[in-house]
């Protein structure tokens, strides 16, 4: 089971890191449009639509990655003081009541939106229209990845309830923790 959970973490991490490169493309696209508009005096009407679609893709596809790294915002003023079993119990209830139904609904609705968009070959409303249906395909894909990662987190909660400690997860880049850094170099 541990290998399966880590494989799901690895998939979420890989997708998140791969799609993070869209930030570079988005930055270049914005820089090109600024240069083109203000230096060459030739703005492009499709550019804003492309920027919105790239940003939306980044935003939606980052959900599973962030969940895999336990990076979503939570009101943990008291949560951090609880024992792991208590934390797991709270998480389990919240996953059952809110997360899983919400993500299933998102994925289902996203699939419907994508299907309707594909059927009519939907495009943006501009002089140089861009196809919109590939962007809408990201909604159910992001939902599926988030659902998969959520199920892995659900299993982690069950394991923590059984064992009394949180199971391991794949490590990635983390914020610098000054206290940990001091311990590493044995400083006061």
Secondary structure, DSSP 4 states (H G I P E B T S, - for coil): -HHHHHHHHHHHHHHHHHHTTHHHHHHHHHHHHHHHHHTS----THHHHHHHHHHHHHHHHHHHHHHHTT-S----TTGGGS-HHHHHHHHHHHIIIIIHHHHHHHHHHHHHHHHHHHHTT-B-SSSS--B-HHHHHHHHHHHHHHHHHHHHHHHHHHHHHHHSSPPP---------HHHHHHHHT--
